[in-house]
Amino acid sequence: MPQDTHILLAHGGGGAKTQELIEDVFSSYFANPLLTADDAAILPLHDQRLAFSTDGFIVQPWKFPGGNIGKLSICGTVNDLACMGARPLWLTCAFVLEEGFPVAALHEVAAAMKEAAEKACVAIVAGDTKVASKGQVDQIFITTSGVGQVLPNATLSGKNAKARDAILVSGDIGRHGASILLAREQFGIEATIQSDCAPLWHLVSHLLDKTKPHVIRDATRGGVGTVLYEIAAQSHKGMLIREESLPIDPAVRGLTSMLGLDPLYLACEGCLVIIAPEEEADTILDILHALPHGDKAARIGTVLEENQGAVLVETPLGAITRLPKPTGELLPRIC
């Protein structure tokens, strides 16, 4: 397949084009023993392990039902650390602001960041601000980086998925992406869908206290479907999910049906994909159901030894089909 000669929106969508860009450009130049395909790098420091992550946020519109780009930037990095079994400790943030962005709006963003950081028990310890000329940036971009301390018993990675493991999600899927769609007011559709944006360390810490999951990922850009394809590639396993088991809010299901979108590829900002030994699945669900943001947790499938690298879907009629890989950009500037 010929290589693209210019960057496309699809390269930022989290699907096949994103993986091509990572493999063809970044991995080839930045390869080193600590470079990771997981949500954060694990760095050895004396007798401890630190997790380190960075993420950029360019969501449009910057404010949406359930949050804004400030809250999103804190939750996104906190959750990336949590998915590696790391207690989030410190964050940095960098702002790129467009000339003319309202100061009152920046106060709103900063206040949301402060509230989210307090809920996650992290401190914002450094930052940077740049102002770009009108038209160079679309209102506001934020980049956050975070450091966390990995718990001694945590060994989480997409490489660790094992055949016959259970596949679970900690909440209903696709709600963040659906809320952004409605916030853009492009379709004339009236519905009430609130983003699931939330810090999730409390879920992970409770799970690691009583169970030993193999993989935890937050299903952000590209949604649950893309995350499962990433884990399938890392672990050289197949993934089988059951359509009837997917927890989808009725409003999200209705919106995606009207627009011809698949909820599996809509971003989540408060939902974890968890892969764990079969015998621990019920315990994990019991733990999640008792916690905030975990009440809609469900088991959605099983890891397979065969069909390596593929994600399969069992339909309500019992037929098994291959989930198509996303190749384009469904929702520009979603997170």
C-alpha positions in Angstrom: 0.0 0.0 0.0 1.5 3.4 -0.9 2.4 5.7 2.0 0.5 9.0 2.5 2.5 12.0 1.5 0.6 14.4 3.7 -1.0 14.3 7.1 -4.8 13.6 7.0 -7.4 14.1 9.7 -7.7 10.3 9.7 -4.1 10.1 11.1 -5.5 11.6 14.4 -8.6 9.4 14.7 -7.1 6.5 16.6 -7.7 3.9 13.9 -5.6 2.2 11.3 -4.2 5.5 10.0 -3.0 6.5 13.4 -1.2 3.2 13.8 0.4 3.6 10.4 1.7 7.0 11.5 3.1 5.7 14.8 4.8 2.7 13.1 6.1 4.5 10.0 7.3 7.7 11.7 7.5 7.8 15.5 8.4 4.3 16.4 11.1 4.2 13.8 12.8 7.3 15.1 12.1 7.0 18.9 12.6 3.3 19.4 14.2 2.5 22.8 13.6 -0.2 25.5 11.2 2.0 27.4 9.0 3.2 24.5 5.6 1.7 25.0 2.3 1.0 23.1 0.4 1.1 26.4 -1.1 4.2 28.0 2.0 5.2 29.9 5.7 4.3 30.1 6.9 2.4 33.1 10.2 3.8 34.4 12.4 2.1 37.0 13.7 4.4 39.8 15.7 2.7 42.5 13.3 0.2 44.1 10.2 1.8 42.7 8.4 2.0 39.3 7.0 5.3 38.0 4.5 5.7 35.2 4.8 8.7 32.9 2.3 9.8 30.3 1.5 12.8 28.1 -1.6 13.6 26.0 -2.9 16.5 23.9 -6.5 17.7 23.9 -8.1 19.7 21.1 -11.8 18.9 21.5 -14.3 21.0 19.6 -16.4 22.5 21.0 -14.3 23.2 24.1 -17.4 22.9 26.3 -19.8 20.0 26.2 -22.5 18.4 28.4 -20.7 16.9 31.3 -17.5 18.9 31.1 -15.0 21.0 29.1 -11.5 20.6 27.6 -10.0 21.4 31.1 -11.7 18.6 32.9 -11.0 16.3 29.9 -7.3 17.1 30.0 -7.0 16.1 33.7 -9.2 13.0 33.5 -7.4 11.8 30.3 -3.9 11.8 31.8 -5.0 10.6 35.2 -6.7 7.7 33.6 -3.8 6.8 31.4 -1.6 6.5 34.6 -4.3 4.5 36.3 -4.5 2.0 33.5 -0.9 1.1 34.2 -1.7 0.5 37.9 -0.1 3.8 38.9 -1.5 6.1 41.6 -1.5 9.5 39.9 0.7 12.1 41.8 1.7 15.1 39.7 0.6 16.7 36.4 1.9 19.5 34.2 -0.1 21.4 31.7 0.6 23.5 28.6 -1.9 25.8 27.0 -1.9 27.1 23.4 -4.5 29.9 23.2 -5.9 31.6 20.2 -5.8 35.4 20.2 -9.3 36.6 21.1 -10.2 33.6 23.3 -12.3 35.0 26.1 -10.6 35.3 29.5 -13.8 34.3 31.2 -13.8 31.0 29.3 -10.2 30.4 30.3 -11.3 30.9 34.0 -14.0 28.3 33.4 -11.5 25.8 31.9 -9.0 26.4 34.8 -11.7 25.9 37.4 -12.7 22.6 35.8 -9.1 21.5 35.9 -8.8 22.4 39.5 -11.9 20.5 40.5 -11.0 17.4 38.5 -7.4 17.4 39.9 -8.8 17.6 43.5 -11.1 14.7 42.8 -8.2 12.7 41.4 -5.9 13.7 44.3 -3.2 15.0 42.0 -1.3 18.3 42.0 -0.7 20.5 38.9 2.9 21.4 39.5 4.2 23.2 36.4 2.9 24.5 33.1 3.4 26.7 30.0 1.3 29.2 28.1 1.6 30.2 24.4 -0.7 32.6 22.5 -1.1 32.1 18.8 -2.3 34.6 16.3 -5.9 34.6 15.2 -6.5 31.5 13.0 -3.4 29.7 13.9 -5.2 27.7 16.6 -8.9 26.9 17.1 -9.6 28.6 20.5 -7.7 26.4 23.0 -5.4 23.4 22.9 -4.1 21.8 26.2 -1.4 19.2 26.7 -1.0 17.5 30.0 1.7 15.2 31.3 1.5 13.1 34.4 3.7 11.0 36.8 2.3 8.3 39.0 3.7 5.6 41.3 3.0 2.0 40.1 1.6 -0.2 42.8 3.9 -3.2 43.7 1.3 -5.8 42.5 0.5 -4.1 39.2 1.7 -5.7 36.0 -0.6 -4.3 33.4 0.0 -4.3 29.6 -1.8 -5.0 26.4 0.7 -7.8 25.9 -0.6 -9.7 28.8 -4.0 -10.8 27.5 -4.4 -14.5 27.7 -6.7 -16.9 25.8 -10.0 -17.5 27.7 -9.6 -14.2 29.6 -12.9 -12.3 30.2 -13.3 -8.9 28.4 -15.2 -6.4 30.5 -16.1 -2.7 30.4 -16.5 -0.5 33.5 -19.5 1.5 32.1 -21.7 2.2 29.1 -19.9 2.9 25.9 -19.8 5.8 23.3 -21.3 8.4 25.5 -18.5 11.0 25.3 -18.4 10.8 21.5 -22.2 11.1 21.3 -22.3 14.1 23.6 -19.7 15.9 21.4 -21.8 15.2 18.3 -24.8 16.8 19.8 -22.8 19.7 21.2 -21.9 20.6 17.6 -25.5 21.1 16.7 -25.0 20.0 13.1 -27.8 17.5 12.8 -30.9 19.1 14.2 -31.3 16.2 16.7 -32.6 16.9 20.2 -31.4 14.4 22.8 -29.9 14.5 26.3 -26.5 12.8 26.4 -23.9 13.7 29.0 -20.2 12.9 28.5 -18.9 10.2 30.9 -15.7 12.2 31.5 -14.4 11.2 34.9 -11.2 10.3 36.8 -11.1 6.6 37.3 -8.2 5.8 39.7 -10.6 4.8 42.4 -12.0 2.0 40.2 -8.5 0.7 39.4 -7.2 0.9 42.9 -10.1 -1.2 44.2 -9.7 -3.8 41.4 -6.0 -4.1 42.1 -6.6 -4.5 45.8 -8.7 -7.7 45.3 -8.0 -9.0 41.8 -5.2 -9.4 39.2 -6.4 -8.1 35.8 -4.0 -8.6 32.9 -4.9 -5.4 31.0 -6.7 -2.2 31.7 -7.2 0.5 29.1 -9.4 3.6 28.8 -11.4 3.6 25.7 -10.9 7.2 24.6 -10.1 8.1 21.0 -11.4 5.4 18.7 -13.6 3.8 21.4 -13.8 0.2 22.7 -13.4 -1.3 19.2 -10.1 0.4 18.6 -8.7 -0.5 22.0 -9.6 -4.1 21.5 -7.8 -4.1 18.1 -4.7 -2.6 19.9 -4.7 -5.3 22.6 -5.2 -8.0 20.0 -2.2 -6.8 18.1 0.0 -6.5 21.2 -1.0 -9.9 22.7 -1.3 -11.8 19.4 -4.7 -13.0 20.4 -8.2 -12.7 19.0 -11.1 -10.9 20.7 -14.7 -12.1 20.6 -17.4 -9.7 21.8 -21.1 -10.3 22.1 -23.3 -7.5 20.6 -26.1 -8.2 23.1 -23.8 -7.7 26.0 -22.6 -4.2 25.1 -23.9 -1.6 27.6 -25.2 1.3 25.5 -27.3 4.1 26.7 -30.7 4.1 24.8 -30.1 7.8 23.7 -26.6 6.9 22.4 -28.0 3.8 20.5 -30.7 6.0 19.0 -28.3 8.7 17.9 -25.8 6.3 16.3 -28.6 4.4 14.6 -29.8 7.6 12.9 -26.3 8.7 11.9 -25.1 5.2 10.8 -22.3 5.2 13.4 -21.0 2.3 15.5 -21.0 2.9 19.3 -17.9 0.7 19.5 -15.9 3.4 17.7 -17.2 6.4 19.7 -14.9 7.8 22.3 -15.4 7.2 26.0 -13.8 9.3 28.7 -15.0 7.4 31.8 -15.0 3.8 30.7 -12.3 1.2 31.1 -11.7 -1.9 29.1 -10.6 -4.7 31.5 -9.2 -8.1 30.5 -8.8 -10.5 33.4 -8.8 -14.2 34.1 -12.2 -15.9 33.6 -12.4 -16.9 37.3 -12.1 -13.2 38.4 -14.8 -11.8 36.1 -17.7 -12.0 38.6 -15.6 -10.5 41.4 -14.5 -7.6 39.2 -18.1 -6.9 38.2 -19.2 -7.0 41.9 -16.4 -4.5 42.8 -17.3 -2.1 39.9 -21.0 -2.2 40.5 -20.5 -0.9 44.0 -18.4 2.1 43.0 -19.2 5.5 41.3 -18.8 5.3 37.5 -18.9 1.5 37.7 -22.6 0.7 38.1 -23.1 -0.1 34.4 -20.1 -2.4 34.2 -20.6 -5.6 32.0 -18.8 -8.5 30.6 -18.8 -8.2 26.9 -16.6 -11.0 25.5 -13.7 -13.5 25.6 -10.1 -13.5 24.5 -9.4 -16.2 21.8 -6.2 -18.1 21.0 -7.2 -18.2 17.4 -8.0 -15.3 15.0 -4.9 -13.5 16.2 -5.1 -9.7 15.7 -8.8 -9.7 14.9 -11.9 -8.5 16.8 -15.0 -10.6 16.2 -18.6 -9.8 17.0 -21.3 -12.3 17.8 -24.7 -11.0 16.6 -28.0 -11.6 18.5 -28.7 -14.3 15.9 -25.5 -16.2 16.8 -23.6 -15.3 13.6 -20.0 -14.2 14.0 -18.6 -11.4 11.9 -15.3 -9.5 11.9 -15.5 -6.0 13.3 -14.1 -3.7 10.5 -11.1 -1.7 11.5 -11.8 2.1 11.4 -9.8 3.7 8.7 -11.1 7.3 8.6 -11.8 10.1 10.9 -15.3 9.7 12.3 -15.3 12.7 14.6 -12.6 15.3 14.3 -11.4 16.9 17.5 -13.2 14.5 19.8 -10.6 14.6 22.7 
